[in-house]
Amino acid sequence: MTDASARLDPARVIADIDRRIFGGFVEHLGRHIYDGIFEPGHPSADADGFRGDVVDLVKELGVSTIRYPGGNFVSGYRWEDGIGPVDGRPRRLDLAWHATETNQVGLHEFQDWLDKVGSDLMLAVNLGTRGTEEALDLLEYANTSVETTRTRERAANGRETPFAVKMWCLGNEMDGPWQLGHRNADDYGKLASRTAKGMRQLDPSIQLVVCGSSSRTMPTFGAWEREVLEHTFDDVDFISCHAYYEEKDGDAQEFLASGVDMALFIESVVATADHVAAVKKSDKRIMISFDEWNVWYLSRFKDEEETYRPDEWPIAPRQLEDQYHALDAVVFGDLLITLLQHADRVRSASLAQLVNVIAPIMTEPGGPAWRQTTFHPFSLTSRLARGRAVRLPVVSATFESERFGTVPALNAVATIDDAGASVFVANRSTTDAASLRLDLTPLVAALGRDLTVVESHLLHEDDLYAANTLADPERVGVRPLDGVEVEASVLAADLPPVSWTAIRLA
């Protein structure tokens, strides 16, 4: 057991929390749509074919805004394929994921599903194989109330009122050579600027996200952001970040430092965006949409790719169905802490993805749906993180990371609202428990009343690789943290190694 201490001072406010930081991502990929959210023959399916058990789990997850329909998929997608009578929609080959897309679910159906789960739509436009004109057509169809050919078409397809989509992504991962229509930063920046200007002429109220780098390891990282923003700075509100993490070579301790990488990514992009602002002598601040993040075992995906047969284009194949264990969930919870620590600039984020595909929710065709280990930190943080994010630096033991040097064993953030506070802590150490003493005196003084622990949640397993499966769907969960208490305005909590904890004070 090592000692750790912190002081929860409400004066250390980072920013008000934008609920869009608890967003998700749904792509036409693998069994995400078909056999995931949409399975007409399932016992729980409603009249629209959507699985009721999945709707319930997504609502429990607490997802705010959902990015759709991709992802790599969007760079070859014709949005018109997903509207009109279902039996007349074309079947297309999806080059991104080497599958057949039936287009049974499109814009209208997906919005119906969002209405069921209580989430908002965030749409991506295809700037891979298409361009400005097609983006304007989609925006007119989705958001315009004036009678036009497009809006008459929308009404004929069952929706008189506009979809009123607020956030729009200008393509996806256009820095990646794997992307259909991949461009260099200069060409993409010009296209994104032209498209953004046109979209704002049509609907000035929208918010636009320009593509940043697909990861911090991309050879063009930094230079890409600078050049793209030099073209689009006045046209957009957000630049995107994408990052995925996995345990490599069985090194759990190095994996537990993933949050450090995410923080460096965010801070580097902020610095680049603010440099462009300085050059332009502007006080505008570009925000970050971290609209793809998760634990993803990309090495397994590369093995899957090698099994593709060029003459086979399956419908909804099992792809990217990572099974998450307890260690993954702790890293995942730490990434959520990192996003909240940067809530002043990360104003939107999308967990990639939601169902079956590198997802917190899994389903079996005709069978049950269940929570993966990563479900728990997301659902709890979404529910408990309210009001304002507050810095919570912790004095703790450290460990040595090959990539990042000396890393604090404990990482934490707090949120404060009128009723109390929530505290989120990850113990990244693989060996040592930590005895945390958290001084609440400044918060108690600010609120004018004492605080007590009203709920606590611990995610920890002695077996780091314990997982929830079809055969044992509740093997890993959360439980109350034993012994946590507040005495004389000091919260005391013992945190086991490789653990994630959430505590609500009121």
N, C-alpha and C positions, 0 to 999 in steps of 0.2 A: 504494500500500500504506500503510495506517495501522496504528499500533501499538495493541494492546489487551492488557490484563493482568487476571488474576484469581487468587484464592487458594482452593484447595479445602480447606476446614476442616470436618472431620466434626462439629465442635461446632455447626455451623449447621444442625442437622437441622430440617426442616419437620415431617415425620411419617413413620410407616411407610406404605408404599404399599399402598393397597387395590386389589387386582387388578380390582375392578369399574370402576376408572377407564378400563380398556381394553375397555369394553363397546361393543355395537353396537345396531342398531335395524332391525327388519324390519317393514314395513307392507304391507298389502294395497293396493298402489298400482302402477300401470303394469305393467312386466314384472318386478317384484321377485320375486313368488312364482311366477307362471306364466310359463314361458320363462326364468326366472331360476334359482331353486333347484330348481324342480319342472318337469320336462319328460320325461314318461314315454317318449316316442319317441326321446329323444336316445341316441346310441351309448354314452355313458358312464352312462346312467341305471341305477340299481339296481332291485331288485324292487319297491321302494316308489315308484319314479318320480322319485327325486331324482338330480340330475346329480352324478356322481362327481368331475368336474373342478372343479365349484364347491365341493364338500365339501373337496377338497384345498386349494383356495386359501383358504377360510375358516379352515381349521386353520392354514395358514401365517400368515395374518393375525394369529392369536393373540387372538381375541375372547373375552372372559370371560363376561359376562352380556349377553343379547340381549333388548331391550324389544320387546314384541309385544302386539296386532296393529296398533297405531297409537298416536299419530298421529291426524290428522283422521278417518281411517277409523273409529276406535273409537267416536266419538261418535254413530254411527248403527248400530253393530254389535250383532247379537243373537248372543251367544256360542253359544246352543243350535243355531244354523244350522250350526255347524262340528263337530258330534258326531253319532254314529250312522252307519248305512250311507251310504256316499258317494252311491250312486245315488238315495237318497231325500232328499238335502239340497236345500233351496230355492235358487233363483236370485234374487238381490236386486239392486236398483238401488243403487249406492253414490253417495250425493249428494255426498260430500266430493270425489270425483275424477271424477265424471260417467262412470261405467263400470258394467259388469255384473259382479257377484261370483258365481262359480259355487259357492263353498264346498267345492271339492274338497279344499282344505287347511284344516284347523281345528286345534284344540288338540292332539289326539292325534298327528296327522301332524307338526305342527310340533315337538312334543316328540321324536318319533322322529328328526327331522332334527337337533335339538340334540344328541341322544345321539351322532349320527354325527360332528358337528363338535367335540364336547367343550365345549359352552357351556351356561350356566345360563339358565333362563327368568325373565324379569321381565314380569309381566302388567299390562296396563292395563285398568281397568274403565270401562264406559260411564256417565259421569255427564252426558252430553249429553241424549239422548232417554230414558234410563232412570235408575235411581236405586239406593237402598240395598238394596231387596229383591233385585234382579237381581245386584248385587255379592255379596251373601251367598250366593245360589244358586251362583254361579260358585266362590266360595271353598270352599263345602261340597263341591262336585263335585271340585275340584282337590286339596284338602288334607286332607279329613277321612278318618280311618281307621275310625270307628264306622260300623256298618251303618245306612244310611238309604236312603230312596228314591233320593236323588241318588247315593250311593256304589254302590248296586246298579246304577244306570244306567251309571256309569263302568266298573264291572266288566264289564257286558254289552257295553260298547263296546271291551273289550280291555285294560283296565288295572285290575288288582286293587289294586295299591299306589297310594297318593296321588302326585300330581305333586310335592308338597312345595315349592310356589313360595314363595320367601322374600320377594322385593320386589314390591310392588304399587303401581301409579300410580292415583291418585284422579282419573281423567279425563285430559283433554289440552287444553292451551291454552284454558282456559275464559275467559280474558280477551279472546280474539279474536272480533270480530264475525263472522268467517267460520265460526266453530265452531257446528255443530248444537247447540242447547241452550245457547248462550252466555248467561252470567249476569254480573251485577255481582259485585264482590268480597264484598259482604255476603251475597248469596243463595248464591253458590258456597261461601263459607266455612262457612255453616251446613249445607249439604248434605254437604260433605266431612267436617265434624266428626261429623255423625250417622252417615255411612257408616263412617268410621274406627272410631268407638266400637263399632258393631255387628260389624265385621270382627274387632276385637280380642277381643270376647266369644267369637267362634267360634274364633279361632286367635291367642292372645296372642303367639306367636313371630314373627309376620310383621313386616316393616318397610314403612312406608307413605310414599309421596311425594305431597305436595300440589302442585297447579299453581302455579308462579310465573308471571312474565311471559313472553310469547312472544318478546320482545326488549327490549333496553334503550331502544329508541326508542318503545315503546308509550306513549301519553299517560297511562296509569294506572300506569306503572312506579314502583315504590317505594311508592306509596299502596296498590297492589294487594297487594304482599307483606305490608305492615303489617296491613292489614285481614283478609286471609285467615289470617294467623298468629295474630291476636288470637282468632279462632274455633278454630283447630286446633292451637295450640302444644302442648298436652298430649297430642294424639292422634297426631301424626305424627313421623317421624324425619328426613325430607328435605323440602326445597322445590326445585322444578325451575327450571332456567335453560335457555333455548333461544336459540341465536344462529347466524346464517349470515352469511357474508362473501363479497363479490365485488369484482372490480376494476371501478371506475366511471370512465367518460370516459377510459380509457386511462392512468390515473394509477397506475402500478405502485408508485411510492414510497409513496403514501398507502395503497394496498392492503396493503403490507408492514407497516403499523402496526396491523393488525387485532388482533394479540395485546394491544395496549394497551387496546383497547376491551373485550376479553374479561376482562382483569384488573380493569378498573373495574366491569364488570358483577358479577363475583364479589364484589368487595370491598364494593360497594353493598348487595348482597343479604345478605351476612354482617352488615354494620352494622345493617341493618333488623331481621334476625332477632334479633340480640343486644340491640337496643333493646327489642323485645317481651319478651325474656327479663328485661331489667332492670325493665321496668314490672311484670312478673309476679313479680319478686323470685325468679327461678329461676336455678339454675346449669346448667340443661339447655342444650345447644348443638344447634341445628338444623343438620344438614349439608346440603350441596348435591348434588343429582343433576343434573349438566349433561347431561340425557338427550336433547338434540338439539343437535348442533354439526357444522359442516362449512363448506366453501366451496360456495356454491349461487348460481348466476346467476339470481336471482329475476326479473330484468328479462326474461330469455328465457321464463320460465314465464308471465309476464303476456302475452307475445306468443302463446304456445300457447293460453292461455285464450280468446283472441279467435277462435280457429279452431274451438272446440267448436260442434257442431250440436245443438240441443236435442232432436232426434228420434233421435239416435244415442247408444247406450250400449254401446260396444265392450267386448270382453273382453280384458284385459291389453294395452291400447294402449301405444305407445311414449310415455312421459311422463317428463319431468325427466331425460332421459339426457344430462346434462352431460358434455362431454369435457374432461378436466382436463389442463392443461399444466404445464410445469416451475415456472413462477411460482406457480401454485396450490399445488403440492406443498410449496414452501418456506414459504408462508403457513400451510399445513396443519400442517407440522412445528413451526412456531413456536407454533401454538395448542396442540399437545400439550405443548410446553415450559411454556406458561402454565398448563395444567391441573396439571402436576406441581408447579409453583411454589406452587400452592394446595392441595396434597394434604392439608393439615390439615383443610380444610373441604369440599373436593370429594372425596367418598368414592365417587362413582359417576359415570360419564359414558357416553354412548351416541353413537357416531359414526352420524350419520344420512345415508345409509343404507348397506346392504352390497352389494347386487347390482343393477346396471342403473340404479337410481333414485338420482341424485346419489351415485354409489357408487365405491368403490375397485376393484370387480370388475365386468367387463362380459362379456356373453355374446351369442352369435348363435344363434338357433334352429337346431338341427341341426348347429351349427358349434362353433367354439372358444370358450373363456373366456380372458380375459386381464386382466393387472394394469394399472390406471390409474396415473398418476404418484403419486397420493396413497397408494397401497397401501404404498409403500416406507417412508416415515417411520412409519406406524402399525405395520407388522409388526416393524420393527427396534426401535422404542421398547418395544413390548409384550414383546419377547424380552429386551432388554438392561436395561430399567429394573427393578431388583430391590431388595428391602430397604427402604432409607429414602431419601426425597427430601431433598436438601440444597441450601440456597440457594447460588447461585454468581453473585454480582454481578460484572459485568465493567466495567472502566474502558475505554471505547472512544470512538471518534468518534461524532458524533450527526448527525441530520438534522432538518429542520423539517417538521412535519406541520400541515396546515391545521386539523385537528380537535384534535390532542393536544399541539401545541407542540413542544418539544424532545424527541426520541425517541432512545434509545441505538441505535446501529447493530447492536450485537451483543446478543442475548438468549440466556441459557444457564441450564441447571439440571444438577445432578448427582444420581446415585443411588449409594448405598454399600451393600455387602453384605459378608459374611464373606470372600468371595474377591477382592474388589477394588472397582472403581467403574466407572460409565458416565457419560460426559459428552455432553450434547446442546447444540448451538449453532446458532443461526440468524444468518446475516449478512443483515440487512435492507437494507443499502445497495444501491442500484441502480448505483453507480458505483465504489466502492472495495473492493478486497480488504483483509483485515485480517490482520496478523501477531499471533497470539495467543500469549502466554506465560502458562502456567498453573502456578502454584507448588503443588506437591504435598507440600511438606514436612510440613504438619500431618497429612495422611492417611498418609504413609509412617511417621511417628512413631507414629500410633495403631495401624496394622496391624503394625508391627514388622518390616517387610520392604520391599524396593524394589518398584517397579511398572514394568511395561513395557506397551507397546501391543500387545495381542493381536489386535485387529481394528479397522478404521476404515471408515467408510462416508460417502461424499460424494454428495449430490444437487445437481447444478449443470449447467446447460446454457447455452452462449453464446446460443442462441436461447431466450428466455424462454417462447416459445409453442409449443415442441416438445411433442408429445403422443403417447401410445400409442393406436393405432387398430387396427381389424380388419386393415387392410392392412399395418401396421407395428407389431405389438404390443409390441415391445421397444425402441422408439426411445429412450425415456427410462428410465433405471434408476439404480442406485447403483454406485459404483466405489470402490476404496480411495483414501484421501486420501494423495497423494504427499508424502513428506518429513516426515510426522508422527513425532515421536520424543520419548523422555524422556531427559534428560541432567542429572545432578546434581539430581534430583527436580524438574525443570522440564519440563513438556510444551510443545513448540513445534509450532505448526500454522499454516499459511497458508490462510486461508479466502477463496475467491473471492467476489465480490459476488453477491447473490441466491443464497444457498446454504444448505443444511441439512446438518449433520454429526453423526454419532454415533461416539464413540470408546469402546472397551472397554479398561480397564486391569486387569491382574491380575498 
